[in-house]
Amino acid sequence: MAIVSFLTQLFGATFLLLFAVRMVRTGIERAYGAWFRRLMTSGNSPLYQAPLGIMMAIVLQSSAAVTVLVAGFAGGGVVSFVPGIAMVLGGDLGSALLIQVLSLRHDWLSPLLLVIGGVLFLKTERRALRQAGRIVLGIALILISLDLLRDTMEPIRDSNFLPAIASYLERDYVTAFLAGAVLAFVMHSSVATILMCVAVVGIGALPMSVGISLVLGANLGSALIPVWLCRDYSAQARRIPAANLIIRGAAAVLALFVVNSGIAADLARSLDGAHGLILLHIAFNATLLVLIPVCHLLERPLAALFPEPVDSSLALENPHFRSVLSDKADLPPEQALAYLRREVLRMAGIVAEMLSPVMDIYGEPDPQKVKSINEQDEVVNRALDGVRRFFSALPEVALSKKQHKERRALVDYGIALEAAGDIIVKRLLPLADEMHKDQLRFSEAGRNELQDIHRRVMENLSIATNVLVSDDVVSARTLLENKAEMGKVERRSRKNHLRRLDRGDVESFATSDKHVETAYLLKEFNSWITTVAHPILMREGELLASRLVKS
């Protein structure tokens, strides 16, 4: 039972530490994330970026968070390689300095922070003050979790088990180094890992030499975290976490063998307890800043290791095919709806580009255009998935009744645009392919009618996009009037086609089903894109619920 009780207390204190670190970081990101992003992209000099990285890591309580942010900006072309590395290495030092602050013991500080944080979070209505309370509460919980770790390790300090483990790790410093790396990677926080090591070494549960190996291993594990988190990023974005791993990992391995080559015992005696271990961690990361001037030597090898795809998809080639949705949590409803509208607007633009060359493809086969349209359809499908996730992440309680309706209308139109894109890819393009395989061509009159319908649909799509932007009632009425006209045009084309069949037109007879189905599909496409007008006219009382005559 003693072992179960010890493990329960140890895991409880560890998870409280992880939760507290995350609580502080998310509070800062929600309250000041936009300001930090502006700071990170406002300069491009290593002399500016390194101190900025230090500040960012102290504020965000994580060097890995800084690295992931920098990688994202590098992937977008906002931050270049050397300034990005400078910010990341500065973040590593900032994380080490933060540990120094958090390791200080003040028994009176935790209750005071709990009171201040509780009042700000529970008794204020302003969002900024509530997030400040969240941050203060998180810092208090970090201090409490460290006290719990010390109290948990204290009873087993004089047991037979811990000295045996400590003795083994003291002899096998490589295992201690790897244990520190694994611990930091699994906990996804070098701050929490090193604070835990410092707490254990501080009460004498582990010797200083083992603590040194664990801390150096934690530096390697900390560098692995952003590499793992950025594994799905673009090649350009992944180069910076990889460079940080090479620099920090190689330095940690080199330092491990240097301090264990005979000077580990002298170094352990010269360091002043757990505080000295923190100073060693700070000195290690401060030394890495000296390497910034030569970091450019890694740029070319990493560009070869992570090359940009030659035949990359449209989503990577063209910024127009990248999502504009924000991944920031707790956006104000007005901003969230603006992001949602921009994303649906982007979908409308892509669908317009998909439809534009369709009639040309009917005339002449063009595999490259067909491939491009299929790729664009994949982008639209991914965009709709993003819209749905963004929709579900918006809390209904934070929205007014009007905003709730607007949110639902935007998602409904996103679904309509995706359905319109499917008409192109799954029905119109296969029809064109069948005509080419059968070597069929529309009659001149039939081709002109279909081109006229196509032109009208393109014009309506343009009006629909304007309605999406402006929310204009007059334009919405025009769009639905054009929809009614489109039905007449499609029916007139069908009648003309039947007349040509009556006259014995061979070309019309051979392409009869293709002509009728293409005209119908264009009309169906038009019906989907005009749905943007429905909620506007319904809101203004200008749309009937049914066209049926009431009895």
C-alpha positions in Angstrom: 0.0 0.0 0.0 2.9 2.3 0.7 4.1 2.0 -2.9 0.6 2.7 -4.2 0.2 5.7 -2.0 3.6 7.1 -3.1 2.9 6.6 -6.8 -0.6 8.2 -6.4 0.9 11.3 -4.7 3.7 11.5 -7.2 1.5 11.3 -10.3 -1.1 13.7 -8.7 1.6 16.3 -8.0 3.1 15.8 -11.5 -0.2 16.2 -13.3 -1.1 19.2 -11.2 2.2 20.8 -12.3 1.5 20.0 -16.0 -2.0 21.4 -15.7 -0.8 24.6 -14.0 1.9 25.2 -16.6 -0.7 24.7 -19.4 -3.2 26.9 -17.5 -0.8 29.9 -17.4 0.2 29.4 -21.1 -3.4 29.2 -22.4 -4.4 32.2 -20.3 -1.7 34.3 -21.8 -2.4 33.1 -25.3 -6.0 33.9 -25.0 -5.5 37.4 -23.5 -2.4 38.6 -25.4 -1.9 36.1 -28.3 -2.6 38.7 -31.1 -0.1 41.2 -29.5 2.6 38.5 -29.3 2.1 37.5 -32.9 2.6 41.1 -34.0 5.7 41.3 -31.9 7.1 38.1 -33.4 6.6 39.3 -37.0 7.6 42.9 -36.5 11.4 42.4 -36.9 13.8 40.2 -38.8 17.1 40.8 -37.0 18.7 38.1 -34.7 19.6 40.9 -32.3 15.9 41.7 -31.9 14.5 38.1 -32.1 16.7 36.5 -29.4 15.6 38.9 -26.6 12.1 38.6 -27.9 12.3 34.8 -27.7 13.5 35.1 -24.1 10.5 37.2 -23.2 8.1 35.0 -25.1 9.2 31.8 -23.3 9.0 33.5 -19.9 5.5 34.7 -20.6 4.2 31.5 -22.4 5.9 29.3 -19.8 7.2 27.0 -22.6 10.1 27.1 -25.1 8.3 24.5 -27.1 5.4 26.9 -27.6 7.8 29.5 -28.9 9.4 27.1 -31.3 6.0 26.0 -32.7 4.9 29.6 -33.2 8.1 30.5 -34.9 7.8 27.4 -37.2 4.3 28.4 -38.2 5.5 31.9 -39.1 8.4 30.5 -41.0 6.1 28.2 -42.9 4.1 31.3 -44.0 7.3 33.1 -45.1 7.0 35.7 -42.4 10.1 34.7 -40.4 13.3 33.7 -42.2 15.7 30.9 -41.0 18.4 32.7 -39.0 16.1 35.1 -37.1 13.8 32.2 -36.4 16.6 30.2 -34.9 17.7 33.2 -32.8 14.1 33.5 -31.4 14.0 29.8 -30.6 17.4 29.7 -28.9 16.3 32.8 -27.0 13.2 30.9 -26.0 15.3 28.1 -24.6 17.1 30.6 -22.4 13.9 32.3 -21.3 12.5 28.9 -20.3 15.6 28.4 -18.1 15.2 31.8 -16.5 11.6 31.1 -15.7 12.6 27.9 -13.8 14.8 30.1 -11.6 11.9 32.3 -10.7 9.4 29.4 -10.1 11.9 27.4 -8.0 12.0 30.2 -5.3 10.3 29.1 -2.1 7.9 31.6 -0.5 5.3 29.9 1.7 3.2 33.0 1.9 3.1 33.6 -1.9 0.8 30.7 -3.0 -2.1 31.7 -0.8 -1.8 35.3 -1.8 -1.8 34.4 -5.5 -4.8 32.1 -5.0 -6.7 35.0 -3.5 -5.8 37.5 -6.2 -6.4 35.1 -9.0 -9.7 33.9 -7.6 -11.0 37.4 -7.2 -10.0 38.4 -10.7 -11.4 35.2 -12.3 -14.6 34.8 -10.4 -15.6 38.4 -9.5 -14.8 40.3 -12.7 -16.6 40.5 -16.0 -13.9 41.9 -18.2 -12.3 39.3 -20.4 -8.7 40.6 -19.9 -9.1 40.6 -16.1 -10.5 37.1 -16.1 -7.6 35.8 -18.1 -5.2 37.6 -15.8 -6.9 35.8 -12.9 -6.4 32.5 -14.8 -2.7 33.3 -15.2 -2.2 34.1 -11.5 -4.1 31.0 -10.4 -1.9 28.9 -12.7 1.3 30.3 -11.1 -0.1 29.6 -7.6 -0.9 26.0 -8.7 2.7 25.6 -10.0 4.1 26.6 -6.6 1.7 24.3 -4.8 2.5 21.3 -7.1 6.2 21.8 -6.4 5.6 21.7 -2.6 3.6 18.5 -3.2 6.5 17.0 -5.1 8.9 17.8 -2.3 6.6 16.4 0.4 6.0 13.3 -1.7 9.7 12.6 -2.1 10.7 13.4 1.4 9.6 10.1 3.1 11.5 7.9 0.6 14.7 9.8 0.7 16.1 7.6 3.4 14.6 4.3 2.1 16.7 1.5 0.5 15.0 1.8 -2.9 15.8 5.4 -3.8 19.6 5.2 -2.9 19.9 2.0 -5.1 18.3 3.8 -8.1 20.4 6.9 -7.4 23.6 4.9 -7.2 22.8 3.1 -10.5 22.1 6.4 -12.3 25.2 7.9 -10.9 27.3 5.1 -12.4 25.3 5.0 -15.7 25.0 8.7 -16.7 23.8 7.8 -20.2 20.7 6.1 -18.8 20.1 9.2 -16.5 20.5 11.4 -19.6 18.0 9.3 -21.6 15.6 9.2 -18.7 15.6 13.0 -18.6 14.9 13.2 -22.3 12.1 10.7 -22.2 10.5 12.4 -19.1 10.6 15.9 -20.8 9.1 14.5 -24.1 6.4 12.5 -22.3 5.4 15.4 -20.1 5.7 17.8 -23.1 7.2 20.4 -20.8 10.9 21.0 -20.0 9.8 23.6 -17.4 7.8 21.0 -15.5 10.5 18.3 -15.9 13.4 20.4 -14.7 11.3 21.9 -11.8 10.6 18.3 -10.7 14.3 17.3 -11.0 15.3 20.4 -9.0 12.7 19.6 -6.3 14.0 16.0 -6.0 17.7 17.0 -6.0 16.9 19.8 -3.5 15.7 17.4 -0.8 18.7 15.1 -1.4 16.7 12.3 -2.9 19.1 12.2 -5.9 22.8 13.3 -6.0 23.8 16.4 -7.9 25.7 14.4 -10.6 22.5 12.5 -11.5 20.6 15.8 -11.5 23.0 17.2 -14.1 22.5 14.3 -16.4 18.8 14.5 -16.0 18.7 18.2 -16.8 20.9 17.8 -19.9 18.6 15.0 -21.1 15.6 17.2 -20.5 17.2 19.8 -22.8 17.3 17.1 -25.5 13.7 16.0 -24.8 12.5 19.6 -24.9 14.0 20.0 -28.4 12.2 16.9 -29.6 8.8 18.2 -28.5 8.4 20.9 -31.3 9.8 18.5 -33.9 7.0 16.1 -33.1 4.3 18.8 -32.8 5.4 20.3 -36.2 5.5 16.9 -38.1 2.6 17.9 -40.3 3.8 21.4 -41.1 5.3 22.4 -44.4 8.9 21.6 -45.2 10.0 25.2 -44.6 8.3 25.3 -41.2 9.9 22.0 -40.0 13.5 23.2 -40.7 13.6 25.5 -37.6 12.5 22.8 -35.0 15.0 20.4 -36.7 17.8 23.0 -36.5 17.0 23.6 -32.8 17.1 19.8 -32.2 20.5 19.6 -33.9 22.0 22.5 -32.0 20.5 21.9 -28.6 20.7 18.1 -28.8 24.4 18.0 -30.0 25.3 20.5 -27.3 23.5 18.5 -24.6 25.3 15.2 -25.6 28.6 17.0 -25.8 28.1 18.6 -22.3 27.1 15.2 -20.9 30.4 13.5 -21.9 32.4 16.6 -20.9 30.9 16.8 -17.3 31.2 13.0 -16.9 34.7 12.7 -18.1 36.1 13.3 -14.7 34.9 16.7 -13.7 31.3 15.7 -12.8 32.2 15.2 -9.1 34.1 18.5 -8.9 31.2 20.3 -10.7 28.6 18.7 -8.4 30.6 19.9 -5.3 31.0 23.4 -6.7 27.3 23.9 -7.4 25.2 25.1 -4.5 22.5 22.5 -4.2 19.4 22.6 -6.4 19.9 26.3 -7.1 23.3 25.5 -8.7 21.6 23.0 -10.9 19.3 25.7 -12.2 22.3 28.0 -12.8 23.9 25.2 -14.8 20.8 24.9 -16.9 20.7 28.7 -17.5 24.4 28.7 -18.4 24.0 25.9 -20.8 21.2 27.7 -22.7 22.9 31.0 -22.6 26.0 29.5 -24.2 23.9 28.3 -27.1 23.2 32.0 -28.1 26.9 32.3 -29.1 26.1 29.9 -32.0 23.6 32.3 -33.6 26.1 33.9 -36.0 27.0 30.4 -37.5 23.4 29.1 -37.6 23.2 30.0 -41.3 25.4 27.0 -42.0 22.5 24.7 -41.2 20.1 26.4 -43.6 21.3 24.7 -46.8 21.6 21.1 -45.4 18.2 21.4 -43.8 16.7 22.7 -47.0 18.0 19.6 -48.7 16.7 17.4 -45.9 13.2 19.1 -46.0 12.7 20.1 -49.6 9.6 21.9 -50.8 7.6 19.5 -53.1 8.1 20.2 -56.7 4.6 19.2 -57.7 3.0 20.6 -54.5 -0.8 20.7 -54.2 -2.7 23.9 -54.8 -3.2 24.3 -51.1 0.6 24.9 -50.7 1.2 26.8 -54.0 -1.4 29.4 -53.8 -2.2 31.4 -50.7 -5.8 31.6 -52.0 -6.2 27.9 -51.1 -5.1 28.3 -47.5 -7.6 28.5 -44.8 -8.2 31.9 -43.2 -9.9 30.4 -40.1 -8.1 31.3 -36.8 -7.0 28.6 -34.5 -7.1 31.0 -31.6 -9.4 30.1 -28.7 -12.0 32.3 -27.1 -12.4 34.8 -30.0 -15.1 37.5 -29.6 -18.2 36.5 -31.4 -17.9 39.3 -33.9 -14.3 38.3 -34.9 -15.3 34.6 -35.0 -18.1 35.3 -37.4 -15.9 37.5 -39.5 -13.4 34.6 -39.8 -16.2 32.3 -40.7 -17.5 34.6 -43.4 -14.0 35.0 -44.9 -13.6 31.3 -45.1 -17.0 30.7 -46.8 -16.1 33.6 -49.2 -12.8 31.8 -50.0 -14.8 28.7 -50.8 -17.0 30.6 -53.2 -14.0 32.0 -55.0 -12.5 28.5 -55.5 -15.9 27.1 -56.7 -16.0 29.9 -59.2 -12.6 29.0 -60.5 -13.7 25.4 -60.8 -16.8 26.2 -62.8 -15.1 28.7 -65.2 -13.3 26.2 -67.6 -16.1 23.5 -67.6 -17.5 24.4 -71.1 -14.0 24.6 -72.5 -13.4 21.0 -71.2 -16.6 19.9 -72.9 -15.2 21.3 -76.2 -11.6 19.9 -75.9 -10.2 17.4 -73.4 -7.7 19.0 -71.0 -6.3 16.5 -68.4 -4.4 19.2 -66.7 -7.5 21.4 -66.1 -9.4 18.3 -64.9 -6.7 17.5 -62.4 -6.6 21.1 -61.3 -10.4 21.2 -60.7 -10.2 17.9 -58.7 -7.5 19.4 -56.5 -9.6 22.5 -56.0 -12.5 20.3 -55.0 -10.3 18.7 -52.3 -9.5 22.2 -51.0 -13.2 23.0 -50.8 -13.9 19.7 -49.0 -11.1 20.5 -46.4 -12.4 24.0 -46.1 -15.9 22.8 -45.3 -14.5 20.4 -42.6 -12.7 23.4 -41.1 -15.9 25.4 -41.2 -17.8 22.7 -39.4 -15.1 22.4 -36.7 -15.0 26.1 -36.3 -18.8 26.2 -36.1 -18.9 23.5 -33.4 -16.2 25.3 -31.4 -18.2 28.5 -31.2 -20.1 28.4 -27.9 -23.8 29.2 -28.4 -24.1 30.9 -25.1 -21.7 33.6 -26.2 -23.8 34.4 -29.3 -26.8 36.7 -29.5 -29.9 35.4 -31.4 -28.9 37.3 -34.5 -25.3 36.0 -34.4 -26.5 32.4 -33.9 -28.6 32.8 -37.1 -25.7 34.3 -39.0 -23.4 31.4 -37.9 -25.9 28.8 -39.0 -26.5 30.6 -42.3 -22.8 30.8 -43.1 -22.3 27.1 -42.4 -25.4 26.2 -44.5 -23.9 28.2 -47.4 -20.6 26.5 -47.0 -22.4 23.1 -47.3 -24.2 24.5 -50.4 -20.9 25.5 -52.0 -19.4 22.1 -51.3 -22.4 20.4 -53.0 -22.1 22.8 -56.0 -18.4 21.7 -56.3 -19.4 18.1 -56.2 -21.7 18.7 -59.2 -18.7 19.8 -61.2 -16.4 17.0 -60.2 -18.8 14.1 -59.9 -21.2 14.8 -62.7 -20.2 17.5 -65.2 -16.6 16.4 -65.7 -17.6 12.7 -66.1 -20.2 13.8 -68.7 -17.5 15.7 -70.6 -15.2 12.7 -70.4 -17.9 10.3 -71.8 -18.4 12.7 -74.7 -14.7 12.7 -75.5 -14.5 8.9 -75.3 -17.5 8.5 -77.6 -16.2 11.3 -79.9 -19.4 13.3 -79.6 -19.9 17.0 -80.0 -22.9 19.3 -79.3 -24.6 20.9 -82.3 -23.7 24.6 -82.7 -27.1 25.7 -81.5 -27.0 23.3 -78.5 -23.5 24.4 -77.6 -24.5 28.1 -77.7 -27.4 27.5 -75.4 -25.3 25.6 -72.9 -22.7 28.4 -73.0 -25.4 30.9 -72.4 -26.6 29.0 -69.3 -23.0 28.7 -68.1 -22.4 32.4 -68.5 -25.6 33.2 -66.5 -24.5 30.8 -63.7 -21.1 32.5 -63.5 -22.8 35.9 -63.3 -25.1 34.6 -60.5 -22.2 33.2 -58.6 -20.6 36.7 -58.8 -23.8 38.2 -57.4 -24.0 35.6 -54.7 -20.4 36.4 -53.6 -21.4 40.1 -53.4 -24.4 39.2 -51.3 -22.2 37.1 -49.0 -20.0 40.1 -48.5 -22.6 42.9 -48.3 -25.7 41.2 -46.9 -27.6 43.5 -49.3 -31.4 42.8 -49.6 -31.6 44.3 -53.1 -28.9 42.0 -54.4 -30.4 39.1 -52.7 -33.8 39.8 -54.4 -31.9 40.1 -57.8 -30.3 36.7 -57.2 -33.6 34.9 -56.6 -35.1 36.7 -59.6 -32.2 35.4 -61.7 -32.8 31.9 -60.2 -36.4 32.0 -61.5 -35.1 33.2 -64.9 -32.6 30.4 -64.9 -35.4 27.9 -64.7 -37.1 29.4 -67.7 -33.8 29.4 -69.7 -33.2 25.7 -68.9 -36.8 24.8 -69.9 -36.5 26.8 -73.1 -33.2 25.1 -74.0 -34.9 21.7 -73.4 -37.8 22.7 -75.8 -35.4 23.9 -78.4 -33.4 20.7 -78.2 -36.6 18.6 -78.7 -37.4 20.7 -81.7 -34.0 19.9 -83.2 -34.7 16.2 -82.6 -38.0 16.6 -84.4 -36.1 18.1 -87.4 -33.8 15.1 -87.5 -30.6 16.9 -86.4 -28.1 14.0 -86.1 -25.7 15.8 -83.7 -28.6 16.7 -81.4 -29.8 13.1 -81.4 -26.4 11.7 -80.6 -25.9 14.1 -77.7 -29.5 14.3 -76.5 -29.1 12.9 -73.0 -25.8 14.8 -72.5 -27.3 18.1 -73.5 -30.4 17.8 -71.3 -28.4 16.5 -68.3 -25.7 19.3 -68.6 -28.4 22.0 -68.7 -30.1 20.5 -65.7 -26.9 20.2 -63.7 -26.0 23.8 -64.4 -29.4 24.8 -63.2 -29.0 22.7 -60.1 -25.6 24.3 -59.5 -27.2 27.7 -59.7 -29.9 26.6 -57.2 -27.2 25.8 -54.6 -25.3 29.0 -55.0 -28.4 31.2 -54.7 -29.2 29.8 -51.3 -27.1 32.6 -49.8 -30.1 35.0 -50.4 -32.6 32.9 -48.5 -31.8 33.9 -44.9 -31.5 37.6 -45.8 -34.9 37.7 -47.5 -36.5 35.6 -44.8 -35.2 38.0 -42.2 -36.6 41.0 -44.1 -40.0 39.2 -44.6 -39.5 39.2 -48.4 -39.6 35.4 -48.9 -42.6 33.2 -48.7 -42.5 30.0 -46.7 -44.1 28.1 -49.6 -45.1 28.7 -53.2 -48.2 26.5 -52.7 -51.6 28.3 -52.9 -53.3 28.2 -49.5 -56.7 26.5 -49.6 
